Each structure stands twice: as structure tokens, then as C-alpha cells.
């Protein structure tokens, strides 16, 4: 079942992409006491994710901060090393926090998985964006299959 507005986030570990190396973090600790815009992509280096989704949030970090967002973060069912390489490829330093969900546990717990086996990618996260306040889902924008609209940085900004 997909989590909904008002639900607490699942409590499990993600891995923060950091230059010093993989940094495991409990989701309850990462999201506690702050407002976070989290967006999920089906895969690092995939066309829409690399050309539009991540760059859109990177370009609008200051706009999110001006609206009271403390952190902009991205998660994907990829391991730390893939996410780190993607961050380098995309010129991400610390403006967007990348959270590796290597086994897809977070995507499963959110109820937002996607079977991308037809593309040779296996289970992945659906494309979505959510506004999280102190560990609770305040807003959730889930894309229909193959679309990129409601999880874009611009849409989320308009609906904060």
C-alpha cells in the first residue's frame, strides 16, 4: 500500500552520498526536525532523470530554501557508487543530498516500486516527489507511468 499524506515515513537505513565515503543514515534521523523535499527517480543516468529531473531540483534549490525547505534530496534504487558517479556527472556537490536505496527497501516501504524488468533494470522506485515535515508526509506527488510532470521541481514549488 502506498503511503499517503499524514503518514510517517518508514524507519530504515539509506546511504548518503558523501565524498568521504558511504554514510549510512536512519531515515528517522535524516528527516527529523526539518522540512525536506524528497524526489525519487527510477535510476541514476537514465534519460529523464539526468536531463530533467535532477537538474530541475538542482537549479531551484534556492527557491525551495526561500519557501522554508531545509533540504532537497533525491533517492533512487541504485548503490552508493552509482549515485556518487551520477553526482559527479551532474555536478552535484552539497546542494542536493543523494540517498542511495541500493536494495529498494525505502521504495518498497513507501509502497512506490516499479517493475522495470522489461528494461533490464529490475525493481525500481516510481518517479515521485514528496514534501516531508519532521518525518511526516505533508504532500505527495506520484507520476503516472512514463510521465514527468507532478514530480518536477517547478510543479512541487508551485504546490508548496
Secondary structure by P-SEA (a helix, b strand, c coil): ccccccccccbbbbbbbccccbbbbccccccccbbbbbbbbcccccccccccaaaaaaacaaaaaaaccccccccccccaaaaaaaaaaacccccbbbbbcccaaaaaaacccccccccccccccccbbbbbccccccbbbbbcccccccccaaaaaacc
